[in-house]
Amino acid sequence: MTDIDVLIVGGGISGLSIAWWLAQAGISVEVWEQETRPGGKIQSVKADGYLTEQAASIVMNFRPEVSQFMIASGLEAYKMPRADTTNRYLVHDGQLLSLPMKLMPMIMSPLWSLRGKLRMFTEPFIPKGGHAQETVTEFITRRLGSEVLEKAMGSYITGTLASDPDLANAYAVLPRLTALEQRYGSIALGVLINKVLRRRTAAITEAFSFQGGMKTLIESLAQGIRFRPKHAVTKLEREGNNWRITSTNNRSVLAQQVVLSTPANVAASLVKPLDNQLAKYLAGIKIAPLSVVHLGFPRAAIPHALDGTGFLTPRQEDFAVTGCLWMSSLFSDRAPQGKVLLSTYIGGATQPAAVDWDDERSITAVMEALQSLLGINCDPENVRIDRHYQGLPLYHGNHTGRIAEIAKHLVHLPGLHLEANYREGISVRDRIARAAKVAEQILAYRKL
Ligand SMILES: Cc1cc2nc3c(=O)[nH]c(=O)nc-3n(C[C@H](O)[C@H](O)[C@H](O)COP(=O)(O)OP(=O)(O)OC[C@H]3O[C@@H](n4cnc5c(N)ncnc54)[C@H](O)[C@@H]3O)c2cc1C
């Protein structure tokens, strides 16, 4: 007899959402978290009327499982849709340029040179190619040309994934684009065929946060399950067909199945006594450091219309920031009346040392970009800096191969699951959708 069906180690969005799906199925589940609060990276902070997000600030959804989760969990009622500001800006020649999201207007944008546009039109005629270790730089250059990489796609990889396009595995970070090539021989043809056949695609159908910020999602999930704070797990052992888990506060539990929803390096140290090679694969996943600099200003101090979601910065542009979200344009409750909140990202895999910059240097780097791009003419009246020394896992090198190896090793450790943002996507959307699949695997194992 075990004490519990499933123990989940790590109370970030990955662990909490797996617990939620399991609890729906009537499984006895507990989440052990080393910190005093749930949420892991995700935390919303309200101070002086500004509501800032430490990590995830927006859910960009196109997955039906996530929509289903929102309704069934009751979170639908607390959702706050993104304002109807559809402009997305890129820095181009030191200025902000709005990039249309529809295919033809995008191709016709002044962002591209004539040569770049012609190159894009050749995409359907480029033969299928690629290899398992192909990087984003190689994949995008091969299919769409170097301008698309340098002026747009590269900044998506650095600005939203804190990654490096020269090292990121195309199949791991652009799974839908690479799948279109594999299936239809061309990205453009694939998009077109899916459109004609009205197939479900990866087009974002809704973008939202929650009333009170992302913390509402976390707190609501943690309330519905058995969440145990201050339980730092130090040992994982096989006991018969079950798993014994021990934490620093000398609690020990016997579970039929265990899910490690911790960062990869923590999972590596827990599994090392069980399978040294598995631990090596996990420890090989690098984690990028990054900082988020939240600045509040009077609206009147910014000449720019702020009529969009924010901007991304291609690497050849002369700014230290990788991107900026105009939080108060996205969600009206993020700044006091008459003020704006801009959250800007520095660091990541291409500039890891930036996380060690002191406050003054971090703010100066951000202000240089904001003054130049938005015409801001005063100092910020509100500042908060969130530093993530272990920010986001990097899907670098042969990441898909590494994840496949991890899966092979897990076959020899039945009832053990490794699930966090180092596999199948870093976004909150992907974590919730993946959690549904993991819960299915856990249920299937119980029936064996
Ligand atoms: C700056 C930034 C901005 C982002 N913006 C967005 C965004 O806008 N939209 C989006 O969708 N995503 C965004 N993300 C990504 C998203 O926030 C993360 O990928 C996600 O929150 C990670 O969740 P997780 O549960 O996998 O990991 P974590 O949040 O890291 O959770 C792991 C948990 O394990 C716990 N733990 C570790 N060791 C132990 C132990 N020994 N015992 C017990 N517990 C342990 C940790 O304390 C932690 O709570 C952003 C991320 C960052 C860093």
The ligand as an ORCA input file, in Angstrom:
! r2SCAN-3c Opt
* xyz 0 1
  C      11.124     36.505    -17.748
  C      10.184     35.465    -18.279
  C       9.086     35.861    -19.036
  C       8.196     34.897    -19.521
  N       7.085     35.307    -20.221
  C       6.171     34.391    -20.620
  C       4.933     34.802    -21.220
  O       4.647     35.992    -21.366
  N       4.051     33.830    -21.582
  C       4.291     32.503    -21.377
  O       3.454     31.668    -21.743
  N       5.445     32.081    -20.788
  C       6.371     32.985    -20.387
  N       7.499     32.577    -19.728
  C       7.731     31.125    -19.512
  C       7.015     30.551    -18.299
  O       6.790     31.538    -17.306
  C       7.851     29.416    -17.699
  O       8.353     28.563    -18.691
  C       6.991     28.585    -16.734
  O       6.418     29.416    -15.759
  C       7.870     27.507    -16.093
  O       7.056     26.669    -15.331
  P       7.594     25.290    -14.723
  O       6.589     24.821    -13.766
  O       7.975     24.373    -15.827
  O       8.965     25.670    -13.971
  P       9.194     26.585    -12.679
  O       8.279     27.741    -12.686
  O      10.661     26.856    -12.645
  O       8.789     25.645    -11.466
  C       9.643     24.684    -10.909
  C       9.323     24.611     -9.419
  O      10.116     23.550     -8.831
  C      10.478     23.986     -7.526
  N      11.593     23.170     -7.041
  C      12.875     23.183     -7.491
  N      13.607     22.274     -6.802
  C      12.773     21.671     -5.914
  C      12.941     20.646     -4.936
  N      14.122     20.034     -4.746
  N      11.866     20.284     -4.198
  C      10.659     20.882     -4.368
  N      10.447     21.863     -5.289
  C      11.495     22.247     -6.059
  C      10.813     25.458     -7.739
  O      10.873     26.173     -6.528
  C       9.695     25.884     -8.671
  O       8.557     26.324     -7.943
  C       8.418     33.531    -19.236
  C       9.508     33.136    -18.460
  C      10.404     34.085    -17.978
  C      11.556     33.651    -17.120
*
